[in-house]
């Protein structure tokens, strides 16, 4: 199991949730932090919103990678004075998780990745524990826990998805930990509840989570290519033509699992045929997607 989860983590680096969550979090996260009066909060929010518009439009992933840690430290400083603010906890959960997914190499920075994911998980679970039914269900059986999750509603999806993504990131980053792996069923159940409540949230991010989960399992031991394909195709539909990341993941993972080199090449070449400048609002995401597409095509002999 641990090998498969490690595969899921390694190749989800370029998934829609890696940066999509990051690019949307701050616009809804800082306005209610209680850090100053309404005028100051509004000014702070405008600055942050403009910053992330620039990030989303950036053609330079490396520039973004170098700048984002400053934002993480800023969020941490806000949490010192407002440790239980739900909007701020949501910001912190998403920001740390997305930074890890997009810019921290588990292969070369394993200990750092685990520590950053653990902080994201801590923030996410602290946020959800503010609901008594969730806090009380964490130590129950998986059946009782899943039943408790039914009390979440569609309005809770941003919090549920953020916490689930952080939780899964921590588990998969630390696959040598039996304590972490023991939490996998409950983390997956949380992600499944988010999908049930609103499949379109985050451009279908949770469909990507389950598409990957079903495709990386061994044959005869959890792999379900039909379910994976359904989730991939729905994620691509929800993301639309302006978001290339789901298409790259589909080509990579489904192409490998089916040993369909023709499908693999055709999908990646179609991604590279897109001019990233045509979709300025998703420029950074698409630059990352095309970088991955080039790497995969350059190494296709190692795959097939």
N, C-alpha and C positions, 0 to 999 in steps of 0.2 A: 504493500500500500504506500509506504513512504516514498518509494521510487517514483510511483505514478504521480503523487502529489507534488514531488519536486519538479517533475516535468511540467505539470500544470502551472506551477509558479514561474518557472523559467520562461515559458513561452507566453505567459499572460502579460509579460513586460510591455508588449506593444498593443495590448487590448484597449478597447474604448474606455474602459474604466480607469486605465492608467493616467490619462490626462483629462478626460472629459469631466470626471468628478472634480478634479483640481481647478479646472477653468470655470466651473459654475458655482463653487462653494462660497466664495467670498462675497459675491453679490447679494446673497441672502443671509449671510452669517454675522455681520458686524453691527448692523443697525440697531439691534436690541441688546447690546452687551452691557449697557449701563455704565459705560466708562466715563462719560461726560454728559453735558446737557444735550438736548436734542439737536441744536445747531451744530455743535462740535461733532456729534456722532454722524450727522448727515454729511458734513465735510469730509470726515474720515472715510465714510462709505463711498463717496464720490471718487476720492483718490484711489481707493482699492479697486473699485469697479473699472476705472480707466486703466489702472495697471494691468488688470487681467484681460481687458480688451487688447492691450498691446501684446501681452503674452500669447493670447490665442492667435493673433495675426503674425507672430514672429516667424521668420523663415530660418531662424538660427537656434536649434535645440540646445546647443552647448551654452549659448548666452543665457538661456532660460535656466538650465541646470545650475549654473554658477550663481544665479540671483535668488533662486527660491529658498535656500536655507535662511536667508535674512527674514523672509516672511514667516517661516516656521518659528524662529526665535521671537518675533514680534507677537505671534499668537500665544506662545508660551508666557510671555510677559503679561499679556492680558489675563491669562488664566490664574496668575498669581493673586490678583486682586478679585477675580470673579470666578472661583474654581468650580462653581456649580451652575453657571449660566448655560442653559441648554443650547442657545444659538452658537455661543462660542465653542462649546464642546463639539458641536456638529462641524464647525469650521476646522477645528484641530484634528478631528478624526479623519475627515476627508483629505485634508492637506498633507498629513503625515503619510497616509496610505498611498496617496497618488504620487508623492515624491519618491517613495520606495519603489513603486511599480515602474515609474518612468525613468528613474535616474540612479538607483542603487543596485549594484551588481551583487546578486547573492553568491555567485561563484567566487568573486574576489573579495567581497566585503561581507562575509557571512555573519560574523558577530555583530557588525554594525546594522545590517539588515534586520536581524532578529530584534535588536534593541529598539530600532525605530518602529518596526511593526508592533512590538509590544506596547509602545507608548500610544500608538494609534488605537490598538485594541482596548487599552485601559480607558482612553477617552470615550470610545464608542460604547463600551459596556457601562461606564459611569453615566452616560447620557440615558441609556435605556433603563438602567436601574432606578431612575427617578419615577418609573412606573412600578408600583408595588407588585402588580401581578407578574411582571417579568423578573424582578429581583427575587421573588419568592419561588419562581419556577426553576431557577438555575441549578438547584441541587436535587431536583425531582427526576424521575425516570424520563427517558426520551419521549414516551407516549404522553405523559402528563405535561411535559415541557411543550410539546407540539400543540397540545390542546390549549395551553395558556396563550400561545402565540396568536390564536384566533381572536383574541381581544384587540389586537392591533387593527387599525383601519387604514384606508387609503391615505389619509392625511399624515400617517406616520411613516410612509415609505421612504422619504429622504433619510430619516434617522435609522430605520431598519437596514436599508441598503448600505449606508456608510459603515454601520457597526459590523454587519456581516462581512463586508469586503475586508475590513481591518482584521477581523477575527480569523478569516480564512488565510489572509496574508501571513499572519503570525504563525499559524499552524504549519503552513507549507514551507515557510522559511526555516522552521526548526523541526524538521522531520525526524531528527534523532531523539526528540523528546517524546516519551510515551505520554507524559502529562498533556502535551499539546495535542497529540493525535487522538487522545481520549475525548477531546472536545469537538472533533470534526463533525459527528452527527448533529450536534446542536447548532453549530455554525451553519451547516448546510440547510438545516430546517429553517433557520432564520432567513437565509437567502431565498429559499423556496417560498416563504410567506410573502416576501417583498415582490417576488414574481407574480404570485397569485393576485396580489392587491393591485398592482399596476405594472403590466409587462412593458409599457412604453417608457417608463421613467429612465432617464439617462440614456436615451436613444437605444433602449433595449439591452443595456449593459448586463442585466441578469441572465438574459438568454445566452450571452457569450460565456458566462460562468458555467452554465450547465452544458452548453455545447462542448466546451473543453473537458468538463468532468467526464462526460460519457464517451468521448473519443480517446482519451489517454489511458483508460483502463485496459488491462490485458483482455485478449479474446477469451471468452468463456468465463471471465471473472469480473464482469461489470461493464465491459465495453458494449455500447448500444449505438451502432452507427446510424440507424434510422432516427433515433431520438436526437442524436447529435446533429444530424443534417437538418432536422426540423428546427432546432434552436438556432443554428447558424443562419439559415435562410430567413427566419423571422427577425433576427438581429439585423441582418443586412437591409431588410425591408424597412424596419423602423429607423435605422440610421440614415437611410437615404443615400443618394449618389454623391453627396458632398462629404461623406465620412468614409475614408478608405480602409480604416483599421479592421473592421469586421471581415472585409473581403480578404485581407492578407492572412488573417488567422484561419479563415475557412480554407484557403488554398494550402496553407502550411499543414495544418493538422489533419484535415480530411484527405488531402492528397497523400500524406504519409500513411495514414491508416488504411487507405484503399490501394496504395501503391499505384495511383493513377497519375503518372507523370504528365500526361497530356493536359489533364484538368489543372494540375499544379502550375504548369507553365502558362497556360492560357489565362488563368485568373491573375497571376502576378503581372504578366505583360499588360493586361487590361488596366491594372492599377497604375503601372508606370506610364501608360499612355495618357493619363489625366494630367493636366497642367495644374499644379497646386495653387497657382496664382488665381485660378478661376473661382476658388472658394476661399476668399480672404479670411472669413470668420473661423475657418478650420485649418488655417495654414500650418500651424505647428503640428497638429495631429496628422495631417496628411504628409508633411515632410518626414515625420517619424515612420509612418506606414511605408512610404516609398524607400526609405533607408533599409527597412527590414526586407522589403520585396527584393531589392538589389542583392542583399546578403544571401537570401535564400536561393535566388537564381544562380549566383556565383558558386554556391556550394551544393548544387543539385546532385552532383555525382556522389556526394556523401550520403544522400538521402535515398536515391533509387539505384 
